[in-house]
Amino acid sequence: MVLGTATYAEMRFGEHLRGWIRTGHQRPRALVFVHGFTGDALSTWTADAGGPGPPPPSFMSLIMGDDSLDDFDVFSFGYTSRVLRSAPPIETIVQQFRNSIGQALDGYAIVLCGHSMGGLVCMSYVISELRLARPLPVLGLILYGTPVEGSAWVNAIRLLLHVGSVKLWFLQFFAKYLFRSRSQLASLAVAHEFLRALRSEWALHIVNGGDLKLPNSQRASIQIRVVSGNEDLFVSEASAKSYFGDLDWYPVQSGHVGMVKPDSQNHESYRALQSFLPGCRYADTPAIRARLREICEGVWNRRSGKLLKDWKYRLECYGAHHASVKPWNVALEGMGFAVTRVVECEYQTLISREPYALAFAYGPAAEARAWEANPAYVHYVRVDTESRERKAAITAAFEAALSMQPDDAWSALFRNPRVRVREVAGTTWFDLVPEQAVADATSIARRYTLPSQALHLIDREAVLGVTFDSVRPQELSDVSVEFPWLTYRFKAEITVHGRLDFVNVVDHVFPPENSSVKVNDLGSKTSVSLSVDDLVLPDSFIRLKWLEQEPKEKTP
């Protein structure tokens, strides 16, 4: 069949599914219509005939003739729905729908369009797939006149039959038949258990991306539009909008049946769908969206472990030729090490009952272990970018220091270490009590416990402070500030002592909009000021690299 510039074939896929498939290759997306109570797969979506002449258009034919939607194939799902004869409950219809989609729509990203009870079928399908942790191919859902809160007309019919049965006894049996527990009509009543459970499950699995207590495979974020009819006597605006509210609400001047029978592409019911589909088109595929959500929730979960606020940091690095500040351990000085001084490191955080650790590590494996021990600070020396010879020399020097008795090794690598805590609005610091140092071939750490005077700060936000002197290889002319946890506001000053040929700042703070970097050349030293007045995501970092000038030889 040819309509407009589109060529397509109308096909059947089993008993329940019809398709309008564009010729050529399979389109990447599918729009699936699901009719409502007493409807069917064709007439529900077809405009009323205006007399003799060409057949009236349907929603499906209008879409197939719309060049702006030529990346969509179209399907319509049908099921048995009637009043006076037996019809399957909604749960059975959902299973039929699942089977039809699985057999015919493999490889499509799907947008669902449900009218009236068909919208409830679509919602139930999405929930059932998530409950079973099945991959969900649904990009979007548009609901036309769907009674999410139920239809008051159904309740009114039930009441009338009940009152009428007082005089006409046989109406009592008729009412019991129509409103048997799992009948389609009964499920549409206000306050019916099916609708209460549906809304509850939708909130659990879908609203705001689903409950974070559920595994990622049982939650989803789906684009949704609600279309209500200003002349709809069967489904009120409040019932159609339910908890979706005004977020993406599209009212049309139509009744309950007429809202899904557009007679042209200019009909407002058609425009409601036409304007919704591009947003689904450019949405990420379900698999990518699920992975993105998983990453974002990973960031959020790390926030639940620790959140830093108002991190203030001052670091001083002394160069190889700075004679006034040298390592206090003669052996390390002879091996070519220089001093790094943490003058200030303070941040607001939730104080843990678990002891805090101050650690020194080199090599990525040692660093990873250090971050697992509830650290207040990890002094990490990066050696993986050095030459093979230089890396071997640095490793040998650290191994020699770490082979000492733990307390001796600690004294060689740290001078004047201090871990302390104070109340957020207070000025009195409480020093944490150091325990025995523990060392291995690539790291050393010492745990610090809260003193008795500070136990009242456990599980409260307070300010943790760390200061110390330590060492780094002289020729390692770079330093990194890394953000292992979610951080809110950061201000730092890093000073490199010595005359520098250049200093380079690599800013990998994310999001990047509110970070500020300023380099001040002060002659005998260079100061780099860093600040972020916003959230900083974990795994962000700022790296400084510099080249120190060789000292000029004095002329005799």
N, C-alpha and C positions, 0 to 999 in steps of 0.2 A: 504494500500500500504506500502511496505517496501523498504527503500532506505538507503544504508549503515547500520547503527545500529538503524535508526529511523523508527518507525511505525506511520503512520498517515492516516487520512481520508480526502479526498477532498470533500467539501460540498458546497452547495449554500445557501445563506442567502438572500432570496428575489430576486428581479430582478437585482440588481446592484452589489451585493457583493458575491465573492467566498472566501472560506476559506480552508486552509490546516492545519488541527488541529491534534496535536500530541495526541496519545492515552494516557489514564490515566487521571490524574487530569488536570484542566485548568492551562495553563502556566500563569505566572504573567504579561507577556509582549506580545504585539502584534505589528508586523510590517505590515503596510498597504501601498500597492502600489497604485498609482494613475497615469494612463497613460495620454498621451498628445493628441494633436490635431490629429484627424482621427485614433487614436489608439484604442485598446480594452484591456480588462482585462487579456487576455492570450497572444496573439501573440506579443504584444509590448515587453513583458519580456522574450520571448522564442528565443533561438539561431536559426539561419538559418539551415535548414536541409542540411546535407552534402551528400545526396544520400540515397540509400536503407540502411536499418539497423534500430537500435533502434531509437525511437523518440529523437529529440534533447533536451538538458536540458533547463530548464527555471530558471530564478532568484529564483522562489519559490521552485523548486525541489532541487536546489543547497543548499538553506538555510535549507530545511528539512533534507538534508543529512549531514549537518555540525554539528558535535557533540559539537563544541564550542558555538553553538547558540541554544542548545536544550531547553532553557527557553523561546523561542519565538514561538508563533503561527503566521501564516502568512495569510494575507488577500489581496485580490486585488479588487479594486473598478472599475467598468466600467460604462460608460455613453455614450449617443449618441453623436457622433462627425463626421461630414461629410461636404463636400464642397458644393455639388450641391443640396442637399435636406435640409429641415428644421432641425435645431438642437437647443437645448436649450442654452440660454446665460449662462455665467459662474456663475452668481448669482443663477440661478436655479439648476445648477450642485452642487453648494455648499450646497444648501438645501437638495438635494438628498443624498449627502455625509453625512450630519449631521444626517439625518433620519436613514441611514444604520448603522452608528457607534452607534447611540443610541439604536438601536434594537439588534445588534449582539455583540457589544464589551463592554458591561457593565462589570466592574471589571478589565479590562485590563489597564495597563499603556502603552501608544501608542507611537510608533515612525513612522513618516510619511515619505514615499519615493515617490517623485513626479518627473515625467519626462516631460520636456517641459511645455506645458500648465497645466499639472497635478500638477506641482509645484505651479503654480499660484492658482489653486483650493485649495491646502493645505494651502497656506498662507492666502487666503480669509477665509477659514474655521476657522483658528486660530483667525483671527481678529474679525470675526462675533461672535464667542463664547465670546471673551473678551468684545466686545462692549455691549453684553447683560449680562455681569457679570455672565456667567455660569461657573461652575467648568471645568477647562481645563485639560483633561487627557494626554496631549501631553508632552512627555519627550524630543523628538528630531525631527529634520527635516533635511533630506538630499535631495538636489535638483540636478537632473541630467539635464544639458542643459536647464535650465529654463530661459526664456527671461524676466528677471525682468525689464530690460530697453527697452524691445520690440525687434522685429526682423526686421532688415533693409530689408530683403527679402519681407516681407509683404508690406512695403512701396513701394518697387520697382515694385511689381506686380500691385499695385494700380496705380502707375504712368504709367506703360506700357499700362494698360487698358484705362487710360484716353487719352494717346497719340494716341492709336490705334483707339479710338472712333471717331477721326477726319475724318478717311476714312471709318471706319466700324461702322456706327451709332449704331448698336445693341449692341456693346461692352459697350456703356454707361449704358444701362439697366442692363447688366450683372455685371458691376462694382458696381452699386447701390445695387444690390441684395447681392453680396458677402460681401460688406462692409457696410451693414446697421448698424445702430448705436450700437446695442448690440450683433452683431454676434460674434461668437468665433474668426473668422479670424480677424475681425476689432480690437478686443480687444488686439491682439498681435502686433499691429503696434507701432513703435517707437512714443513716445509722445502722445499715446492715453490716454484719460481721465481716463479710467479704471486703467491703470498702474500707472499713476500719483497719483491717489487716493490710490491705493494699497500701494505704497511706502510710502506715507505720513502717512497712518494709521499704517503701520508696524513700522515706526519710533516712532509714538505716543505711541503704546501699547507694543512694544517688545524691540526695540534697547535700550541697557543699562538698561534693566529692565523696560522700559516704562517711560512716563512723570510722575514725582512725584505729579503733580497736579491732576492726575486721582486717583480714589480710588484703593486700592490694588486689588480688585476683577476684575479690568479692565486692569491689567498689568501682564506681565509674562516675565520670562527669560528662553529661550529655546536654547538647544544646536543645532547648525546648521553647516552643511557641504555643500559646493558648489563643484559640479563636473562639469568640462567643458571639451569639446572634442577638441583636437588640430586640428582635421579634420572636425569640425562642420561648415558647410557652412550656416546654418540657424540661429544659435544663437552664436553671438560673445562672446569671453572670457569676454570682458568688460560688456556686457549685463548680462551674467550669474553671474558675481561677484558682479556687482552693488555696493551698499554701504557695502556689506559683505566683500569686499576686499580680502586680503590674510589671514584673521584670521583663517579660516579652509578651505583652497582651495586645491582641489585634481584634477589636470589635468590628462586626460587619452588620449592615442593615438587612438582615435576612432572618427567616425562621429556622427551626431546627432541621427541617428536611432540605429547604432551599439553599442553605449555606454551603452545601457540597455539590451544587448543580450549576456551576458557572456556564454562561452561554457564550462567553468570549474571553479572550486574554485580558480584556479591560475590566472584567468583573472583579469587584473588590475581594471576593473569596479566592479567586485565582491569584490576584496580586499578593494576598497574604502568604500563599505558598511560594510563589515566584520569588518574592523578596527574602524569604527564609532560607531557601536552598543555597544561595551563594555563600552564606556564612558556614554552612555545613561543608560545602565544597572545599573551602580553604582551611577548614579545621584539620588538625593533624589526624592521621589515621588512628584507629583505636589502639593499635599496638604501640605506636609512638606516644600517643597521649597517656596510655597507661604507664609507660616507662618514664615519661616526664613527671607524672604524678608520683611515681615511686621515688624518683630522685628528690623532688621537692619535699616529700614526706620524710625522706632520710635526713634532709637538712633540719626539718622540724623536730624529728626525734633526737637529733644531736642537741638541739636547743633544750629539750627536756632534761638532758644530762647536765648541761652547764650553759649558762648565758652570762657573758661578760658585759658590764655597762661601764661607760666612762673610763676606759682604759687609758692611763697616763704612763708614758714610757720614755725614759731618758737613758741613752746608751753612749758610752765613750769607747772608742777604739784607738789604741795607741800603736803607731807604726813601728816598723822594724828599726828606724833610726831615731826613735824617741828615747833618749838616754835617761831622762829623769824618772820614767815609770817602766820598770822591768819586772819580769816574773820573780816572785819571791823564792821560788825553788831554783837553785843554781843549775841543777841538772837540766830542767826544762829550758832555762835561758840558753844554756849551751847547745841545746838541740834545735834552737831557732824558733822559740815561741815568744809571742808578744801578749800584752795585757788587754782584756776586754772587761769593761766595768759597767755593771748595771747600777746606775745611780738611783733610778726610780722605776719601779714597776708596780703600779697600783690599779686594781680594778674591783668593781662592785660585783658580787656574785652571791649565790645561795651557799651558805657555809655547810659543809658536809660533816657528818659524824666521823667519816673515815679520815685517817691521817693524810696529810698532803705530802707530796714528794718534791724535792729539789734534785734534779738529775743532770748529769753530764753524759753525752753520748756522741759517738761518731759512727757513721754508716747508717743506711736507711733501716736495716733490721733493728738495730739498737734504738733508733729514734722511735720506731713503731711500738716497741715494748715500753719505752719510757712514757708514752702518752696513755698507756693503759693503766698506769699506776696512780691515778688521781693526782696529776702533777700540779704544783703551783707554778712551776717554770721548768722548761727543758732547755738547757744550753747545748745546742746541737752544732757540731762541727762537720761541715760538708766537705768530704774528700773525694767524692766521685767524679768531680770535674778536673781533678789534678792529673798531671802526667803520671805514668806508671812509676817512674823513679821517685818523684816527689810523694806520691801516695804511699809508696812502700816506706819512705823515711818517716812520714807522719805517723803511719800505723805502728811502726817500730817504737817511736817515741811514746805514743799513748799506751801501747802494750807494756812498755817498761814501767810507766807510771802506775798503771792499773795492776801490775803484778805485785806491787807492794802490799803490805797489810792494809786493809780497807781504810782505817783511820789515817794512815800515812798517805795513802793515795788521795784521800779526800783533801788533806791539808796541802798536797802538791797542786791540786787542780782548782781548789776554791780557797779564797781568803775572805774573812769577815762575812760569811753567809748569814743571812737573817731572813726569816719568814715570820710575819706578824699579821695581826688582824685588829680592826677597830670597828666600832659602830659607824653606820653611814653618816650620821650627823655628829659623831663624836670626834674627839681629839686625842683620846688616850689609846695608845697602842698596847696590845698584849702580844708578847713574843711567844711563838710556838716552840715546843720543847723538842730538841733533836733526839732521834733514836740512833741506833748503830748503823753505820754506813754499810751498804752491800754493793759489792763490785763483781763484774765478770770481765771478759777479755775486751769488751767494746763499750762498757758503760759503768757508771757508778751512781748510786742514788742514796739519799738519806731521807727517811720519813720524819715528818714533824707533826706532833700532836697538839691539840688545843690545851692550854693551861686551864686549871680549874676556874680561874677568874673569867674565862671566856666561854665556858660551856653554855651559857645562856644564849649565845649567838647561833647555836646549832639549828639548822632548818630556817634560819632567818637570813635576809640579805645583809651583808656587811662588806667591808673593804678589806681585801687581802693585799698585802704588800711584800715584795721580795727585793732584796739588794744583795750584791756580792761582787767580788772580783774573780775573774777566771782567765783562761788563756785560750789562744788560738794560734795556729801556725803563722809566722811572720809573713810568709809569701802568699797566704790566703787573704787576698785583698778584696774580700766581699763579705757582706753580712745580710741576713734575711730576717725580716719580721713576718712570722706566719700566724695565721688565724685558725687555730684548730677547732674553735667553737663559734657559734653565732655571737657577734659582738655588736653592741649598740654604742656608738660614738668612740672615737679613738683619736688620741693626740700624742705625738711622739717627736722627740728631737734626738737625732743621731749625730754625734760629733766624731770626726776622724781627725786625729792629731797628726800633724806633719804637713809638709807642702806637697800638694798633689798636682799632677799634670792634668788629670781630669777626674770627674766623678759622674757615674751614670746611674740613674734611678729607673728601675723597672717596676711599674705600678700594675699589679695584677689584682687590684681590689675589685670585688664584684658585689653589688652593682657599682659601676664606675662614676656615676654622675656627680657625687658629692665629695670625691676625694680631692685633696689639695696637696701639692708638693712644692716646696721652695728650697732652693740651694743657695747658701750664703758662703762665699769665699772670704775667709777672715785672715788670709795670709798664712799664718803658722798652723791653721786648722780650717776645716770645712764643716759647716753645720747644715744638716738637712732637716727641715721641719715638715712633718707629715700630719695630716688631720683628715678625719672622715666624720662628718656630722650626720650620720645615718647608720642604718644596718650594714654590717659587713658579713657576707656569707662565709661559712667554713671553707677552708682550703684556699682562701684568698692569701696573697702574700705581697710584700714589698721587698725588693732586693736592691742593695747598693753595691756597686763595684767601682773601684778606684785604682789609680796608678800613682804610686808615691814617687816623688822626685828623688834622685840620688843626691846625697849631701855633697856640696861643693868642697873640694880640697882646699885647705888653707895654704896660702903662699907664704914661704918663709920670709 
